[in-house]
Amino acid sequence: MKINTRNTNPNFTIVLPGPCQANCEFCFWNREDEEGAFLKSLKRVLKKLPSNFTQISISGGEPTLSPVFEETMKLVNKYKKKGKFNKVVLTTNGINLIQKDLDGIDHINISRHHVNDKVNRKIFKTDKVPDIEELTMINSFVNSEGIDINYNVVFVDENQTNDYNIWSNFVKKTGATSVTFRNQYGEYNYSMLEMSVLDDLYKPNLVSTCPVCRTASYFIDGVKFKFHSSDYEPTESKKFSDDETYELVLHPTGDLTRDWEAKKVILKRKG
């Protein structure tokens, strides 16, 4: 499989078929799935994936609720042990982490959209997400497995605090090491929270960009803060050629695409 990539270390995201107990209004998740076609496609893609794709991200839905989570991890670990991948990242809301075998996972992103439990549940539109006490227990278990934890926060402007010290204390209190703030899709700008960081004269230690996105990292009181924003998908930019790939996404349908909206198909599912 020949793929023309823009970045030197492109990401391969596996979006597992299956449910999610939450219903976040900003979630891209497409509930259309086909378990049989998905696993066939995953096996085919893992065999053909170019060698420069060394990082895998596993997402959903809620991936730990997927009926193919265990089988997916077996397949990923099979190739990781052969040296094909050097990093596996799991993105989850944390609900089942203590009950799952986390072998092969190097880093976990836990979706947490507010420090306050009540507001966080409102954003998730469910009370079936870990509260602060449960989250602290989950993180303690994950840390004991040698896995570091990042919080993924999608800004919901009317609910979000602009005091970065509140987030710094929350990260340390609950046992995570970093936090990533993402503007909602289509909002390429500085958040009020990042502006407050800059107003206090913190300087980013790293800024990375693509034609349509920006990511900046800061270290604040021992916690790594990242801020990410994007106008639209990289493949929609005129600065990308029609066959150029920024990242690969395997969708629950079994289709492999160059985008999250599943418009730029590279391999169609079989069966």
Secondary structure as UniProt FT lines:
FT   STRAND          4..5
FT   STRAND          11..15
FT   TURN            25..26
FT   HELIX           35..48
FT   TURN            51..52
FT   STRAND          55..59
FT   HELIX           63..65
FT   TURN            67..68
FT   HELIX           69..81
FT   TURN            82..83
FT   STRAND          87..92
FT   TURN            95..96
FT   HELIX           97..99
FT   TURN            103..104
FT   STRAND          107..111
FT   HELIX           117..124
FT   HELIX           132..144
FT   TURN            145..146
FT   STRAND          148..154
FT   TURN            157..159
FT   HELIX           164..174
FT   STRAND          178..182
FT   TURN            185..186
FT   HELIX           192..199
FT   TURN            200..201
FT   STRAND          206..210
FT   TURN            211..212
FT   STRAND          213..220
FT   TURN            221..222
FT   STRAND          223..230
FT   HELIX           234..236
FT   TURN            238..239
FT   TURN            242..243
FT   STRAND          244..245
FT   STRAND          247..250
FT   TURN            252..253
FT   STRAND          256..257
FT   TURN            260..261
FT   STRAND          265..267
//
